């Protein structure tokens, strides 16, 4: 049973699980809650795919550097497979001595005592939650060769309770995301239809105006010149409508992969497409509310565009780091730079106004530092959700 002194912590963990609506954030909350409540060194949760692997795998107690060094996600085998296929808890004094243990990658942390629990919704197994290396309480003597204290039957019951509530939270988050996907799909269809109609009308007008200018260029140059000005105006309007429609569309990659993966992918693509070196680093950032992730992505895209197309940068570094419950995005380049005051007075903004509007729209702040010949640094901070 859970001691009364721990009921508040359990209640807080359960509330935290059910407060989230983003699947990735739910998974991270489950793992962090389980690790803290059962005082384990490591915790992980794997969501299986249909190909013998894991669609998602979230860990706690492992640094980003360690996780990268470990390599590809594990497969559904051994003890993980037992939890997923048989839906049975696994409590082991030393996982390395189990007959199903098949070894770890070289960079994998050493684990001994192990407690695993399937997360199930009825007969459907949604994932496998497991902990390793239980810390000893003050005055408690280690019970394993690694100097840890083995998980108990009470620990197993507590993890079972967490897994039951995790199943509810994960199911609710999946239903919410499915609903949001349907809403986004409907909105994309609406915007696409409106975009087609608006741009088609503009292109038709451009075609007629161009024909008129062609007919007038020899016999009435002044009227032809006026028609050419009209073509320029219509072209600008068409471009503005295209831009407005694109802005309304939340990027598909953001919905599917999340902000960190999307930024990493885009930086990699730009690095290959341009002579400039484009890098991306991330430190400790968890999932953020959808509006904040989209705002950060748009600001990063605008800053990258400026650096690569206008500043002739040889290097552009994109960084996303956690700050408190929020995050900070920085895009720095070694390009030509500019005088922000001169840009404002000349009526050229290089997207600065739209970037500030995006930051303000999600309760964030944007700062831009630049000097001619000394590159540019764009920083955007958003609070936690």
C-alpha positions in Angstrom: 0.0 0.0 0.0 1.0 3.6 -0.5 2.0 5.3 2.8 -0.2 8.3 3.7 2.9 10.5 3.4 3.1 9.6 -0.2 -0.5 10.0 -1.2 -0.1 13.6 -2.1 2.8 12.8 -4.4 0.7 10.0 -6.1 -2.3 12.3 -6.4 -0.1 15.0 -8.0 1.4 12.5 -10.4 -2.1 11.3 -11.5 -3.3 14.8 -12.0 -0.2 15.7 -14.0 -0.8 12.7 -16.3 -4.4 13.6 -17.0 -3.8 17.3 -17.4 -1.8 16.8 -20.6 -3.4 16.5 -24.1 -0.3 16.0 -26.2 0.7 12.3 -26.5 4.4 13.0 -26.3 4.0 15.1 -23.2 1.7 12.5 -21.6 4.4 9.8 -22.2 7.1 12.1 -20.7 4.9 12.9 -17.6 4.2 9.2 -17.0 7.9 8.3 -17.1 9.0 11.2 -14.9 6.2 10.5 -12.4 7.0 6.8 -12.1 10.7 7.4 -11.7 10.2 10.0 -9.0 7.5 8.1 -7.0 9.4 4.8 -7.0 12.8 6.5 -6.5 14.5 4.7 -9.4 17.6 5.7 -11.3 16.1 5.0 -14.7 12.7 4.9 -16.2 11.4 4.3 -19.8 8.2 3.8 -21.7 7.9 2.2 -25.1 4.9 2.4 -27.4 5.0 -0.5 -29.8 4.5 -0.2 -33.6 3.2 -2.9 -35.9 6.7 -3.9 -37.2 8.3 -5.4 -34.1 9.8 -2.1 -32.9 8.6 1.0 -31.1 6.8 4.0 -32.5 7.9 6.1 -29.5 10.3 5.5 -26.7 10.7 8.0 -23.8 13.4 7.8 -21.1 14.2 9.5 -17.8 17.6 9.4 -16.1 19.6 9.3 -19.4 21.2 12.4 -20.8 20.7 13.5 -24.4 24.3 12.6 -25.1 23.9 9.1 -23.6 20.7 8.5 -25.5 22.3 9.5 -28.8 25.3 7.2 -28.1 23.1 4.2 -27.3 21.9 4.2 -31.0 18.7 3.0 -32.6 15.5 2.2 -30.6 15.3 -1.2 -29.1 13.2 -4.0 -30.7 10.4 -5.9 -29.1 12.3 -8.7 -27.7 13.1 -10.4 -24.4 11.6 -8.9 -21.3 10.0 -6.0 -23.2 8.3 -8.5 -25.5 6.9 -10.4 -22.5 5.3 -7.2 -21.1 3.8 -6.3 -24.5 2.7 -9.7 -25.7 1.7 -11.4 -22.5 0.6 -8.2 -20.7 2.4 -9.4 -17.6 4.4 -7.4 -15.0 8.1 -8.2 -14.6 9.9 -7.8 -11.2 13.5 -9.0 -11.3 16.3 -8.8 -8.7 18.8 -8.7 -11.5 17.6 -8.3 -15.1 21.0 -9.4 -16.4 20.6 -12.9 -14.9 17.2 -13.4 -16.6 17.2 -16.1 -19.4 15.5 -13.6 -21.7 18.1 -10.9 -21.3 20.0 -10.4 -24.5 22.5 -7.7 -23.6 22.7 -4.0 -24.2 24.5 -1.6 -26.6 27.9 -0.5 -25.4 26.8 2.9 -24.3 23.7 1.6 -22.5 23.7 2.3 -18.7 24.2 -0.6 -16.4 21.0 -1.9 -14.8 20.3 -4.5 -12.2 17.0 -4.6 -10.3 14.1 -4.2 -12.7 10.3 -3.5 -12.5 8.2 -3.5 -15.6 4.4 -3.0 -16.1 2.3 -3.1 -19.3 0.0 -0.2 -19.9 -3.2 -1.6 -21.2 -6.7 -0.4 -22.2 -8.8 -3.5 -21.9 -7.1 -6.2 -24.0 -5.0 -3.7 -26.0 -1.5 -3.1 -24.7 -0.6 0.5 -25.3 2.9 0.4 -24.0 5.5 -1.0 -21.6 6.6 1.1 -18.6 9.7 0.0 -16.7 12.1 1.2 -14.0 15.6 0.1 -13.0 18.0 0.6 -10.1 15.9 1.5 -7.1 17.6 3.9 -4.8 18.0 2.9 -1.2 16.2 4.9 1.5 18.3 6.6 4.2 19.6 3.8 6.5 18.5 1.0 4.2 21.1 -1.5 3.2 21.6 -2.3 -0.5 20.2 -5.6 -1.6 21.9 -5.9 -5.0 25.5 -6.1 -6.1 25.2 -2.8 -7.8 24.5 -1.2 -4.5 20.8 -0.6 -5.1 17.6 -1.8 -3.3 15.4 -4.2 -5.1 11.8 -3.2 -6.0 9.2 -4.6 -3.6 5.7 -6.0 -4.0 4.4 -2.6 -2.8 6.4 -0.9 -5.6 4.8 -3.2 -8.1 1.3 -2.4 -6.8 2.0 1.4 -7.0 3.4 1.0 -10.6 0.2 -1.0 -11.5 -1.9 1.9 -10.2 0.2 4.4 -12.3 -0.1 2.2 -15.4 -3.9 2.1 -15.1 -4.2 5.8 -14.9 -1.5 6.1 -17.6 -3.7 4.1 -19.9 -6.6 6.5 -19.4 -4.4 9.6 -19.9 -2.8 8.1 -23.0 -6.1 7.1 -24.5 -7.6 10.5 -23.9 -4.5 12.2 -25.5 -4.8 10.0 -28.5 -8.5 10.8 -29.0 -7.7 14.5 -28.6 -4.9 14.4 -31.2 -7.1 12.4 -33.6 -9.8 15.0 -33.2 -7.3 17.8 -33.8 -6.0 16.0 -36.9 -9.5 15.8 -38.3 -10.0 19.5 -37.6 -6.7 20.4 -39.2 -7.6 18.2 -42.3 -10.9 20.0 -42.7 -9.3 23.4 -42.3 -6.6 22.6 -44.8 -9.3 21.6 -47.3 -11.2 24.9 -46.7 -8.0 27.0 -47.0 -7.0 25.1 -50.2 -10.3 25.7 -51.8 -10.2 29.4 -50.9 -6.6 29.6 -52.0 -7.5 28.1 -55.4 -10.3 30.5 -56.0 -8.5 33.6 -54.9 -5.3 32.9 -56.8 -7.1 31.7 -59.9 -9.0 35.1 -60.0 -5.7 37.0 -59.6 -4.0 35.0 -62.3 -6.9 35.5 -64.7 -6.7 39.3 -64.1 -2.9 39.2 -64.6 -3.3 37.4 -67.9 -5.9 39.9 -69.3 -3.8 42.9 -68.1 -0.6 41.5 -69.7 -2.5 41.0 -73.0 -3.7 44.6 -72.8 -0.2 45.9 -72.1 1.2 43.9 -75.1 -1.5 45.4 -77.4 -0.8 48.9 -76.2 3.0 48.9 -76.0 3.5 50.3 -79.6 0.5 52.6 -80.1 0.0 53.9 -76.6 3.2 53.5 -74.4 1.8 55.6 -71.5 -1.3 53.3 -71.2 0.9 50.3 -71.6 3.1 51.5 -68.7 -0.1 52.0 -66.6 -1.1 48.4 -67.4 2.3 47.1 -66.4 2.0 48.9 -63.0 -1.4 47.2 -62.6 0.4 43.8 -63.3 2.9 44.6 -60.5 0.0 45.4 -58.1 -1.9 42.3 -58.9 1.2 40.2 -58.6 1.9 41.6 -55.1 -1.7 40.9 -54.0 -1.5 37.3 -55.3 1.8 36.9 -53.3 0.2 38.3 -50.2 -2.8 36.0 -50.4 -0.5 33.0 -50.9 1.6 34.0 -48.0 -1.5 34.5 -45.7 -2.9 31.1 -46.7 0.4 29.4 -46.0 0.7 31.1 -42.6 -2.7 29.7 -41.6 -1.6 26.1 -42.3 0.2 24.5 -39.4 3.1 22.5 -40.9 2.3 18.8 -41.3 5.8 17.8 -40.1 5.2 19.7 -36.8 2.0 17.7 -36.1 3.7 14.4 -37.0 7.2 14.8 -35.6 7.2 17.7 -33.1 9.2 20.8 -33.0 12.7 19.3 -32.2 12.6 16.7 -35.0 11.2 19.3 -37.5 13.9 21.8 -36.7 16.6 19.1 -36.9 15.3 17.9 -40.3 15.0 21.4 -41.8 18.5 22.4 -40.6 19.8 19.2 -42.2 18.1 19.9 -45.5 19.3 23.5 -45.6 22.9 22.4 -44.7 22.9 20.1 -47.8 21.2 22.7 -50.0 23.4 25.7 -49.3 27.1 26.3 -49.2 26.7 27.6 -45.6 27.1 25.2 -42.7 23.7 25.0 -40.9 23.7 23.2 -37.5 21.0 22.4 -34.9 21.4 21.6 -31.2 18.8 20.9 -28.6 19.1 20.7 -24.8 16.4 19.5 -22.4 13.3 20.8 -24.4 10.1 18.9 -23.8 6.9 19.2 -25.9 5.3 22.7 -25.8 1.8 23.8 -26.6 1.0 23.6 -30.3 0.8 27.4 -30.8 4.2 27.9 -29.2 5.8 25.2 -31.3 4.4 26.7 -34.5 5.5 30.2 -33.5 9.1 29.0 -32.7 9.2 27.1 -36.0 8.0 30.1 -38.1 10.5 32.4 -36.4 13.3 29.9 -37.0 12.4 29.6 -40.7 12.3 33.4 -41.1 15.6 33.9 -39.4 17.2 31.1 -41.5 15.8 32.6 -44.7 17.3 36.0 -43.9 20.7 34.5 -43.0 21.0 32.3 -46.1 19.4 34.5 -48.7 20.2 38.1 -47.5 23.2 37.9 -45.2 25.5 35.6 -47.2 26.3 33.8 -44.0 29.0 31.0 -44.1 27.6 29.5 -40.9 24.2 29.5 -39.2 23.6 27.9 -35.8 20.1 27.0 -34.6 19.7 26.1 -30.9 16.7 25.2 -28.8 17.2 25.0 -25.0 15.0 24.6 -22.0 14.6 27.6 -19.7 12.4 26.9 -16.7 9.2 25.5 -17.9 9.6 27.2 -21.3 12.2 27.3 -24.1 14.5 29.6 -25.9 15.3 29.5 -29.6 18.4 31.2 -31.0 19.4 31.6 -34.6 22.9 33.1 -35.0 24.8 33.7 -38.2 28.2 35.2 -39.3 26.8 37.1 -42.2 26.9 40.7 -43.3 24.6 41.9 -40.4 22.7 45.1 -40.5 21.8 48.2 -38.6 18.3 47.6 -37.0 17.7 51.3 -36.8 18.5 51.9 -40.4 16.3 49.0 -41.5 13.3 50.4 -39.6 13.8 54.0 -41.0 14.1 52.6 -44.6 10.8 50.7 -44.2 12.5 47.3 -44.6 11.9 44.9 -41.9 13.4 41.6 -43.0 10.5 39.8 -41.4 11.2 41.4 -38.0 7.7 42.7 -37.5 6.1 39.3 -38.2 8.6 37.5 -36.0 7.8 39.9 -33.1 4.1 39.5 -33.7 4.5 35.7 -33.5 6.4 35.9 -30.3 4.0 38.3 -28.7 1.1 36.1 -29.9 2.2 33.2 -27.7 3.3 35.3 -24.7 6.9 35.3 -25.7 9.6 37.8 -26.4 11.9 38.4 -29.4 15.3 40.1 -29.4 17.5 40.8 -32.4 21.1 41.8 -32.1 23.1 42.8 -35.3 25.7 45.1 -36.6 27.1 45.6 -40.1 29.8 43.0 -40.7 29.2 41.2 -37.4 26.4 38.8 -38.1 23.0 38.6 -36.5 21.5 36.8 -33.5 17.8 36.2 -33.2 16.5 35.0 -29.9 12.9 34.0 -29.0 11.8 32.9 -25.6 8.4 31.4 -24.8 7.0 30.4 -21.4 5.9 27.0 -20.4 2.3 25.8 -21.2 
